């Protein structure tokens, strides 16, 4: 817990407040764009924005400390590198949970009910994968801009990339994380069209399983690389 508290201290109150201000603006715009009729389906469109916010905020969570040499402070104490890595990942996930709870609170204040919010929470599982990818990239890439750009690219063009590869008959794409970084697309009819046209089986349930598997893989690889990294 002490390591996690330290991570939030490093982020700074200012950056956290700015992140929630941005989220509030997005929620407010969503509310008015939908004619003051904020439903859970409307709320789902917020999830990719949360993914972008956390990617930008945490894109340097590893690389900045490695570059600045502040990790050497940990080396003077008997702290396991795996614990350091996991504490940073948990910091990101805790921040994600805070943003999700804030979004639900906003929804409750507007609608005075929390019906079907479970759909919102299930769909937001993809944010765990985005968290693991962000910290993994921050471990292996020094450039913070590149680290933040890659997840945002997949978030924005994941469905497009999936369709382009399917056109080339690369059906293995359905077993990668790319189609599942934004689970909100499974609430549209686009997925059904892709499944029918290319004879594949993209689904929300499969997506959740794949997200869990890839999250474990990225966490393991990231922690292993960090353990062996020369700091």
Residue pairs with C-beta under 8 A, 6 or more apart in sequence:
3 79
3 83
3 84
3 87
4 87
4 90
4 91
4 94
6 87
7 61
7 87
7 88
7 91
8 16
8 91
8 95
11 57
11 91
11 95
15 57
16 95
19 53
19 57
19 95
19 99
20 99
20 102
22 53
23 46
23 49
23 50
23 53
23 99
23 102
23 103
24 106
26 46
26 49
27 46
27 103
27 106
30 38
30 42
30 43
30 45
30 46
31 38
31 110
34 42
38 107
38 110
38 111
40 107
40 115
40 116
40 117
40 119
40 120
41 187
43 103
43 107
43 120
44 119
44 120
44 123
44 184
44 187
45 184
46 103
47 120
47 123
47 124
47 126
47 127
47 182
47 183
47 184
48 155
48 156
48 182
48 184
50 96
50 99
50 100
50 103
50 124
50 127
51 126
51 127
51 130
51 151
51 152
51 155
51 181
51 182
52 152
52 155
53 99
54 92
54 95
54 96
54 99
54 127
54 130
54 131
54 134
55 130
55 134
55 148
55 151
55 152
55 155
56 148
56 152
57 95
58 91
58 92
58 95
58 131
58 134
58 135
58 138
59 134
59 137
59 138
59 144
59 145
59 147
59 148
60 138
60 144
60 147
61 88
61 91
61 92
61 134
61 135
61 138
62 85
62 88
62 135
62 138
62 139
62 226
63 138
63 139
63 141
63 142
63 143
63 144
63 147
64 144
65 71
66 139
66 142
66 229
66 231
67 142
69 231
71 84
71 231
72 231
74 81
74 84
75 231
81 223
81 226
81 227
82 223
82 227
84 226
85 135
85 139
85 222
85 223
85 226
85 227
86 219
86 223
88 135
89 131
89 132
89 135
89 219
89 222
92 131
92 134
92 135
93 128
93 131
96 124
96 127
96 128
96 131
100 120
100 121
100 124
100 127
103 120
104 114
104 117
104 120
107 114
107 117
108 114
122 183
122 204
122 208
123 183
123 184
123 186
123 187
123 204
124 183
125 183
125 208
125 211
126 180
126 181
126 182
126 183
126 207
126 211
128 211
128 215
129 177
129 180
129 181
129 211
129 214
129 215
129 218
130 151
130 155
130 181
132 214
132 215
132 218
132 219
132 222
133 150
133 151
133 177
133 218
134 147
134 148
134 151
135 222
136 218
136 219
136 221
136 222
137 146
137 147
137 150
137 151
138 144
138 147
139 222
139 225
139 226
139 229
140 222
140 225
141 147
151 181
154 161
154 178
154 181
155 181
155 182
158 178
158 179
158 180
158 181
158 182
158 185
159 179
159 182
159 185
159 190
161 173
161 178
162 173
162 174
162 178
162 179
162 194
162 202
163 194
165 173
166 173
166 194
166 197
166 198
166 200
171 198
171 200
173 179
174 200
174 201
174 202
174 206
175 210
176 210
176 214
177 210
177 211
177 214
179 185
179 202
179 207
180 207
180 210
180 211
183 204
183 207
183 208
183 211
185 191
186 202
186 203
186 204
186 207
191 202
191 203
194 200
194 202
195 201
195 202
